[in-house]
Amino acid sequence: MKRRVALVLLSVIFLFPLLMPNADNKSYAVEHDPELWKVVNPLKTTTSFLNTGAHPDDERSNLLAYLSLGNGVRTGSLIANRGEGGQNQIGLELGNGLGIIRSEELIEASAVTNVDLIILSEDLSDSIYDFGFSKSPDETLEEWDEEIVYERLIRKIREYRPEIVFPSFLNVDSQHGHHRAINVLTLKAYEDAANPDIFPEHLEEGITPWQIKKMYLPAQTVSDQTVSIEVGNEIDEVYGKTYAQLGEDSRYLHKSQGMGRDLPVEPIYVNLELVKSESDIPEQEETIFDGLDLNFEDTAKSLNRKDNQVRGSLLKVQKALNKVVDQYPSRADTFKETHKALAEVSKTIEKIEKSKIDTTLKEDLLFKLRIKNEQLSKVSQVSSELAVTVEVNNPTLTKGGETAVNVTARNNGDVTIQDVFLELNAPENWHVSNPGKKKNLRPGEQISVNFTVEVPENATYFHPYEKSMITGRATYKHQNESASFVVEPTTTVAVLPDVSVDLNPDQLAINQLDVPETVEVEMVLTNYVNGSAEAIPSLELPEGWSASTSQEVVYFEEQGETQNVTFTITPGTEIPEAFDVAGVVEVDNERFSTTIQPISYDHIRKQYYPYEAVSKGISFELTIPEGLKVGYIDSGFDQMADYLKDIGMDITKLSNEEIASGDLSQYDSIVLGIRAYRKEGLPGLNSKLMEYVEQGGHVVAQYHTPNDSFDGAVHPPYPITIGTPSIRWRVTDQNAEVTVQNPEHPLFDYPNEIEEADWNNWVQERALYFPSAWDDRYETFISMADPGEEPFTSGILMADYGEGTYMYTNLVWYRQIQGQVSGGYRIFTNLISYPLQK
């Protein structure tokens, strides 16, 4: 009777809020915990998925968000290179500097979608380099060295052991050659990753063959698709967004590429075509998981009777994992069940290691159990609410230096955490004081440990693609089961040269027709020694050259201090066509000749790009018309104005105010930098530029993309349409033959007589974003094509307008001039000198 009364009372208590007409039922909704769910959700499944691509931002973000955040699938993103050949929409870094930025953006983007990141390119001088746009997978694999990239791909597949693999792009002629190359190699890896005769050295390293179960490609048509996944119409209740929107959250972090869109809630489908699979995969699929074991319970059901012991252990593990998931969103309850599950997983690993089951099955089960162990450790970290910070007193280190490091752990949860032990990880030959201190932390308590780190004289310097030099580790127990996790310092720790040497300009161009008596080079020295330092700067010059300096010895008082030294160089009688000017500084009898370029943006961690302190030089004949005066509208995407000014051209960078109200008639030509119409306010000043042309001026507009603010129907005097898709409107072979249609035209004989040699030794590509249509009043001048393709004739378009002329050119001049191609200087000088020849 008492039990019945109690049940009635409980029913009334629970129903009471529902019976109240004005009750606010919102307070009874589950308060979600995205951080916890991100680590708990993967416990539900043992399935794994790998997406392959060529560049940072090639990942299929919406699909990855659906699989990882939505379904808890262990999801990886494998990217070949670091995007060094791309364009930079947030700064001036190109080449390796841009590759560092794009790598860091990829790391941050992958964290948003909870994706494991794998990058094949390992070094700043790696052969798997983004050498610019390519239309051919064969050209790509020749540049990358196919054997190197394929060995690394097979290695990573065997290590990650994905059941499902999906290249982001197809091998079709509308795709980038890098994308096509990764497609070709990924499909080939389906068989080869499972073949022990392919790269047998992996076996010697303990890396065993792996058979992918399913290979999908993007479906080209509806009839091709095997499975269609809807990612844009359902809002995930934990994250409050659709998977497409979550994917775009990650894409917004690719800021250097201008990625990310605001998406509405609407149907968006990812259509996949199953192209390779194992025999037990059904022909008709409802999901990409059909035919696969989703969890240990599925695996247990498929085992033979003789494996009953293993079957029972797997069922216990899955039950323990399910209990952890069931505790969500309670962090305290999740923490308790997580450590029970850790114990169950450890016990099962031990049992399977001793079992006599099939070797392949054993290896697979042990791998999946160890993955669960790692996942449970992450759950433990989050649910414990043990907040650990690593504060490095001086993160900028030099050889022989030292720093204090403080590691603090605070229990922000509701459960006492036992035997909290804090330690510091550093390279093997570094000396780290380790007090060795354990403590039980009750809720609200904290422990703090101070370390001293000494850097040996033979320490290696900082590398932007290697793991952090210093990290903290927290180890602790609950219910006698241990867990641990690693914590990155709050700032980037780097071992740098005592003094950094930066030469300005970083390139020298000497006009053989007007050799200067002297050339000035500024050396910027930065002290990284923690305290005072004395530095002796010098230059290494070509034979017969000499230099004087404004300062023989530089005295630094503190770390981070910079000082400038001016060198006046006197060229010798012999000026090579190519030469180097190297910067050197001597500190305590040791020579340093490295430039350290800090890379700092709000959306990524601080990085450093180390490279040789060398100013590369070229010499060539260049005629610059006397009195030529040029205005340059700087877009922020190129440095052409600076390079042209350094070789003796009279160039002025124009602000919006000067365009709006200045006297533009003083300039013979006005040049627009690449993508200049993206510059805030410039589209609204277009009428001023057209007025300048009408009154006799000469505008040279460099290329824009179809997505820029350049309106081909409005901004040029007569219509120009930029070709789309842009992939089809470019010449990527930097050695493609160029035919000058009218060699006698002033563009090609004044002030420099352009020869065939001027089109040689170009870098990265010839031209991008060719116009596909243009008004008949434009004259064309050159034609060029990639091998086997029809030529483009719109690389240089020019038309009379009023008393002046307007030119649009999509050749990649900035890469040639910034890449020290003498022909680039000579031809571009002709283009901007045209009004003096008219």
Number of C-alpha atoms within 10 A of each C-alpha: 6 6 8 9 10 11 12 10 12 12 11 13 11 10 11 11 14 13 10 10 7 8 11 10 10 7 8 8 7 11 10 15 14 15 13 20 20 21 23 28 22 26 24 19 20 23 21 21 24 24 24 26 26 29 25 26 23 20 25 20 26 25 22 28 29 23 22 24 28 22 15 23 24 25 25 23 25 23 25 27 28 31 26 25 19 19 19 23 17 15 14 13 20 19 19 21 21 24 25 23 32 27 24 23 25 27 21 19 26 23 13 20 27 23 23 16 17 18 22 22 21 15 16 21 9 14 18 23 26 26 20 20 20 24 25 19 23 16 15 25 21 11 14 22 13 16 11 15 20 20 16 16 24 24 20 18 24 19 16 19 23 22 21 21 27 23 28 19 24 19 19 14 13 13 17 22 23 29 26 28 24 27 24 17 20 24 18 13 23 21 14 19 25 17 15 14 12 15 16 13 12 18 12 8 8 9 14 20 24 25 20 23 19 22 23 23 23 18 20 12 10 12 8 15 17 21 20 18 15 19 25 22 17 16 16 14 12 16 17 13 18 27 30 30 24 26 27 23 22 25 28 19 24 26 17 18 19 14 15 16 13 10 12 12 16 13 12 17 16 16 19 22 21 19 13 17 19 12 9 10 16 11 12 9 14 12 11 19 15 14 17 17 17 16 17 25 20 17 16 20 15 12 14 11 10 9 15 13 13 22 21 14 21 26 18 18 25 22 16 22 26 17 18 25 21 14 17 20 18 14 20 19 18 23 25 18 22 31 24 19 25 24 19 20 25 16 13 21 23 11 13 20 13 10 14 9 16 9 10 11 12 18 15 12 21 17 16 19 21 14 15 23 22 16 20 26 20 20 27 29 23 21 27 25 20 24 16 24 20 22 19 22 13 16 19 22 23 24 18 12 17 21 17 16 22 17 23 19 21 19 22 18 20 15 20 18 21 19 18 24 19 25 21 23 15 17 13 8 12 16 14 21 14 14 11 9 13 14 15 17 21 16 16 13 16 18 18 14 18 17 17 16 20 20 21 15 12 10 15 15 15 22 18 19 15 9 10 17 18 20 21 22 18 23 17 23 17 20 12 12 15 17 21 17 15 15 17 18 21 13 16 16 20 21 19 23 25 26 31 24 27 26 22 15 17 18 19 23 24 23 18 15 12 14 16 14 10 14 15 16 23 18 26 19 25 21 25 23 23 18 12 13 18 16 23 16 24 21 22 14 18 16 12 11 14 16 18 14 18 11 13 11 15 17 13 21 13 14 19 16 16 15 13 16 19 17 21 17 20 17 20 15 10 10 19 15 13 14 17 16 20 21 26 25 24 17 16 10 9 9 16 20 22 23 25 21 16 12 17 12 12 6 14 20 16 16 24 19 20 21 16 15 23 24 18 17 18 19 19 21 16 22 17 21 16 9 10 16 17 25 22 21 23 21 18 17 19 23 17 20 22 16 21 18 13 17 18 14 19 17 21 17 14 19 14 15 10 11 18 17 9 13 10 21 15 11 18 20 30 27 23 20 24 25 22 24 23 16 15 11 11 21 16 12 15 18 16 16 22 21 16 24 24 18 15 18 24 32 28 22 23 20 25 25 17 17 10 12 17 20 17 18 12 13 19 21 23 17 17 22 16 24 18 14 10 16 19 16 18 25 27 22 22 17 17 17 17 16 16 18 12 12 15 12 11 19 24 20 15 22 21 20 17 19 15 11 9 16 20 17 15 23 21 20 22 26 22 24 26 28 27 15 13 17 13 10 14 19 16 17 19 18 17 22 22 19 13 6 9 10 16 18 21 25 24 22 23 19 19 18 20 16 12 20 24 25 21 22 23 23 23 22 27 21 20 22 24 19 15 23 21 24 24 23 24 24 24 19 21 25 22 21 24 18 19 17 12 9
